[in-house]
Amino acid sequence: MPRHCLALDLKEDQTAIAEYKRYHEKIWPEIKQSLFDAGVTDMEIYLLGTRMFMIMEVDDTFSFSAKAAMDDANAKVQEWETLMHGFQQQLPGSAPGQWWTAMERVFSLAEQ
């Protein structure tokens, strides 16, 4: 099953970080469904300081461009993204409008 690892930063504001974490205790049902509809089978987000790391497991139908098109057409996803962007800040060097940024895998124990 394909896996994607992405990173993003939160703004340096402990109150806002706590609120961001509260939103993720139980995401909106429409957001959960949109992930499943796009082919995401599992997702975890980890936080260290302000740096977030997302592990996304997807099925063979998943594509970032298809998910982006689905998200653009979904008003509830747009509402969620706008809300989340208020807590987030783009990584240095990311493209304009790019939030979650794909990470490069540099090691695999299984391939040693």
C-alpha positions in Angstrom: 0.0 0.0 0.0 1.5 3.4 -1.0 2.6 5.8 1.8 3.2 9.5 1.6 5.0 11.5 4.2 4.5 15.3 4.4 5.5 18.1 6.7 4.1 21.5 7.7 4.6 24.0 10.5 2.2 25.4 12.9 2.5 29.0 14.0 4.4 29.6 17.2 1.4 30.1 19.5 0.8 27.5 22.2 -2.9 28.5 22.6 -3.5 28.1 18.8 -1.5 24.8 18.8 -3.7 23.4 21.6 -6.8 24.5 19.6 -5.5 22.9 16.4 -5.0 19.6 18.4 -8.5 19.9 19.7 -9.9 20.1 16.2 -8.1 16.9 15.3 -9.5 15.0 18.3 -12.6 14.4 16.2 -12.4 15.9 12.7 -15.6 16.9 10.9 -17.4 13.9 9.3 -17.3 15.5 5.9 -13.5 15.8 6.1 -13.1 12.2 7.1 -15.4 11.1 4.2 -13.5 13.3 1.7 -10.3 11.5 2.7 -11.8 8.1 2.2 -13.4 9.2 -1.1 -9.9 10.3 -2.3 -8.4 6.9 -1.6 -6.8 7.7 1.8 -7.0 4.5 3.9 -5.2 5.8 7.0 -3.5 9.0 8.2 -1.5 10.0 11.2 -0.1 13.5 12.1 2.7 13.9 14.6 3.8 17.1 16.2 7.2 18.2 17.6 7.3 21.8 18.7 5.7 23.5 15.7 6.7 21.0 13.1 4.1 18.5 11.9 4.7 15.2 10.1 1.9 13.4 8.3 1.9 9.8 7.3 -0.7 9.0 4.7 -1.5 5.5 3.6 -3.4 5.4 0.3 -4.9 2.9 -2.1 -4.0 2.5 -5.7 -6.7 4.9 -6.9 -5.1 7.9 -5.0 -3.6 10.9 -6.7 -2.7 14.3 -5.3 -4.2 16.0 -8.3 -7.5 14.2 -8.1 -7.7 14.8 -4.4 -7.0 18.6 -5.0 -9.8 18.7 -7.6 -12.2 16.9 -5.2 -11.2 19.3 -2.4 -11.7 22.4 -4.6 -15.3 21.2 -5.4 -16.2 20.5 -1.7 -17.3 23.6 0.2 -16.9 21.8 3.6 -13.3 20.9 2.8 -12.6 24.4 1.7 -14.1 25.7 5.0 -11.9 23.2 7.0 -8.8 24.2 5.0 -9.4 27.9 5.5 -9.8 27.3 9.3 -6.6 25.1 9.5 -4.5 27.6 7.5 -5.2 30.1 10.3 -3.0 27.8 12.5 -0.4 26.8 10.0 2.5 28.3 8.2 4.2 27.1 5.1 7.6 25.6 5.3 10.6 27.7 4.1 11.1 27.1 0.4 7.6 25.8 -0.3 5.8 27.0 -3.4 3.2 29.7 -3.1 0.0 28.1 -1.9 1.7 24.9 -1.0 0.9 23.8 2.6 1.7 20.2 3.3 5.0 19.4 1.6 6.1 16.0 0.5 9.2 14.7 2.3 12.1 12.8 0.6 12.7 9.3 2.0 16.4 8.9 2.8 16.4 5.5 4.5 14.6 2.2 4.5 15.6 -0.6 6.8 13.7 -3.0 4.6 16.0 -2.2 1.7 19.2 -2.7 3.6 
